[in-house]
Amino acid sequence: MSNFPWEIVLAVLALVVPVFAFLWEFVFVGRKRLGYRVQVDTTARQEVAAENAGALQRLDDC
Protein backbone atom coordinates (compact mmCIF):
# COMPACT_ATOMS: atom_id res chain seq x y z
CA MET A 1 0.00 0.00 0.00
CA SER A 2 1.22 3.46 -0.77
CA ASN A 3 1.50 6.16 1.83
CA PHE A 4 0.76 8.96 -0.61
CA PRO A 5 -1.55 11.50 1.09
CA TRP A 6 -4.44 11.50 -1.40
CA GLU A 7 -6.71 13.22 1.14
CA ILE A 8 -4.40 16.23 1.28
CA VAL A 9 -4.12 16.40 -2.51
CA LEU A 10 -7.91 16.32 -2.89
CA ALA A 11 -8.37 18.92 -0.15
CA VAL A 12 -5.90 21.28 -1.82
CA LEU A 13 -7.60 20.78 -5.19
CA ALA A 14 -10.98 21.45 -3.58
CA LEU A 15 -9.65 24.83 -2.47
CA VAL A 16 -7.60 25.74 -5.54
CA VAL A 17 -10.20 25.03 -8.24
CA PRO A 18 -12.95 27.38 -6.96
CA VAL A 19 -10.43 30.13 -6.19
CA PHE A 20 -8.99 29.82 -9.71
CA ALA A 21 -12.49 29.85 -11.22
CA PHE A 22 -13.38 33.00 -9.27
CA LEU A 23 -10.16 34.76 -10.28
CA TRP A 24 -10.60 33.74 -13.91
CA GLU A 25 -14.22 34.89 -14.09
CA PHE A 26 -13.98 38.19 -12.24
CA VAL A 27 -10.33 39.31 -12.23
CA PHE A 28 -8.59 38.07 -15.37
CA VAL A 29 -11.47 38.08 -17.86
CA GLY A 30 -13.46 40.79 -16.09
CA ARG A 31 -16.99 39.47 -16.51
CA LYS A 32 -19.61 40.99 -14.26
CA ARG A 33 -22.10 38.11 -14.18
CA LEU A 34 -22.09 34.34 -14.06
CA GLY A 35 -25.17 33.49 -16.11
CA TYR A 36 -26.67 34.66 -19.35
CA ARG A 37 -30.21 34.53 -20.62
CA VAL A 38 -31.54 34.42 -24.14
CA GLN A 39 -34.64 36.42 -24.88
CA VAL A 40 -36.99 34.89 -27.40
CA ASP A 41 -38.60 37.43 -29.69
CA THR A 42 -42.10 35.96 -29.97
CA THR A 43 -45.42 37.18 -28.68
CA ALA A 44 -48.21 35.19 -27.08
CA ARG A 45 -50.32 35.59 -30.22
CA GLN A 46 -47.60 34.03 -32.34
CA GLU A 47 -47.37 31.11 -29.92
CA VAL A 48 -51.12 30.44 -30.08
CA ALA A 49 -51.03 30.37 -33.87
CA ALA A 50 -47.87 28.28 -34.03
CA GLU A 51 -47.77 24.78 -35.49
CA ASN A 52 -46.92 23.14 -32.14
CA ALA A 53 -49.34 25.13 -30.01
CA GLY A 54 -50.84 23.00 -27.24
CA ALA A 55 -48.29 20.19 -27.58
CA LEU A 56 -47.70 20.02 -23.83
CA GLN A 57 -51.42 19.80 -23.15
CA ARG A 58 -51.77 16.99 -25.70
CA LEU A 59 -48.98 15.10 -23.93
CA ASP A 60 -50.72 15.51 -20.56
CA ASP A 61 -53.95 14.05 -21.99
CA CYS A 62 -52.26 10.75 -22.88
DAQUI-V121030 format. One record per pair of residues at least 12 apart in sequence whose ideal C-beta (glycine too) atoms are under 10 Angstrom apart, sorted by the first residue. I is the first residue (numbers start at 0). J is the second residue. D is the distance in whole Angstrom. If there is no record, write none. Layout:
{{I J D} {I J D}}
//
This chain:
none
//
